[in-house]
Amino acid sequence: MFHPGAPRFAAKFITSLEAAGVKITPVRVQRPAAKGEAQATLLEPMPGNGHLVIWAHGTGNDRFYPQAHLIKAILQAGFSVFTFDLDGHGRSSTTLLNAENIRSCLPDAVACARTVCSALRVHIVGHSLGGALALDYAATSDSALTSIVAISLPAALAVNARAMAWEAMSVSRPSLYRQMAFYGPLGIWPALGPFKRSTYPLRLATAAAGADGFAYVGVVAEIFANLRLREKAARVHVPALLIRGSADLIATAGAQAMFNESMENATAATIAGETHFTTILCQNTADLLLLWLRKFLAEP
């Protein structure tokens, strides 16, 4: 299940799920538009509650990092989880990241998930870029969804030196250190530019301009521009939860307010003091996510 170079926490994570009786099924999502296939994992607690959470990660990460702790909590609550590598991501995936065709990434993953899991209700949880794809899918797909959750969702990507320096200060956030017990002192750190790219590779479809190791930033900015999230937000009619950290300079307060006002059935939550990176690590995010998902268990 794990490619050479996988972080230690991933194997420990899977081992702990096996010990808890979770059914683990490796899956391949066919992605002809991205010239390859994406590795995915279907996780099913026994017994389940009939709900499936499809997880879409953020830029530069993979299907387990940095959300494995949240996936574990979701499984413990009885929800099945289908988590997959976005285009261009993942050590054992073969897809390429291209701004022109990434929109079909999530529809392909959802279609695949529905063929391997019999859950009747489907939620999509997306982090940053994954949240953008979740919004796009909810706005444009005819497929039935129960809800979406977008964590740290920007309206556009405009990463500047100030934002990067501010995110670097995440090393001082207590939420990061609290998750070290789960991810380990080395596993907790994200990939950035060329740093940790052997662990979290990024495969670009075309050569992109940019400083060494940071060419992907321009590609992701193009993806956000192509998605036109401001226009599509008003077309999202399913219940949507928007989670943002108050210290996030990438997913701004203005963006969250715009999405909240545009979506007819949105709920916005702001977590004090968390940045773009640390919001997903914060215990408050886990609490909000579980509270949100559980409320749909009472619906017919």
C-alpha positions, 0 to 999 in steps of 0.5 A: 500500500505504501511506496518507498519514501512514505512517512512513518506515520502513514504505516502506523496510521493504517496499522492502527485502523486495521487493529480497530477493525476498519476494512481497508481497500486500495483503489485506483482512480483512472485519470486519462485526462491527467495521463495516469491513475491516482492511488486512493484508499477506501476505509470502512468502519464495521459497522458503518452508518451509511455515509461516505466522506470523500476527502480531497487534500490540498496542494503539495500533500497527499491522501493521508497528510495532513488529515490522517488524524481527522480521517481517523476521527471520522471513521471512529464516528462510523463514517466511511472515507474515500481519500485519493491523490489529486492530479500530480500528487502522491508517491504511487500515483502517476497523474500529472498536474495540469490547470486545464483538466484538473476539474475532472479530477474530483468527478472521476474520484466520486464516480469511482468511490460510488462503484466501490462503496455502497454508502447511500449518503455522500459528503465531500471534505476538501482542504484548500485546493481540495475545497475549491474542487469540492465547491466547483463539483457542488456547483456543476455536478448533477450527482446527489451530495449530502453536504460539502466542507471546505477547510481554508478555502481561498477565492484565488491564490495570490501567495506573496512574501508576507503570506509565506513569511506569516505561514512560516511562523506556524512553527509557533502554533500550539496546534502544530505541536499537539499533533506531533504525537500523531505525525511524529517530529519529522512527519508533522512538517509540510512540503514547501518548494523543493523541501520534502518533495521526495515524500510529497512529489508534485508532477507538472504536466508542462514546464512552468515558470518560477523559482526553483521548486516553486513552479507549481505555485503558478500552476495552482494560481491558474487553477483557481483562476480557471475555477471562477469560484466567485461566480460558482458559489451562488450555484451551490445549493447543498449544505456547506460548512466553511472553516477558516483560521483567523490568522490565515492570509491565503484563505482570507476573511473576505473570501469566507464572507463572500462564499458564505453570503453567496451560498444559499445554505452555508455555515461559516466558522472561524477558529481563532489564531490558526493559519492556512497550514495549522487550521486543519491541525486544530482540535476545533476543526475536528470538533466542527467537522464531526458536529457537522457530519453527525447532524445528517445522521438524523435525516431520513 
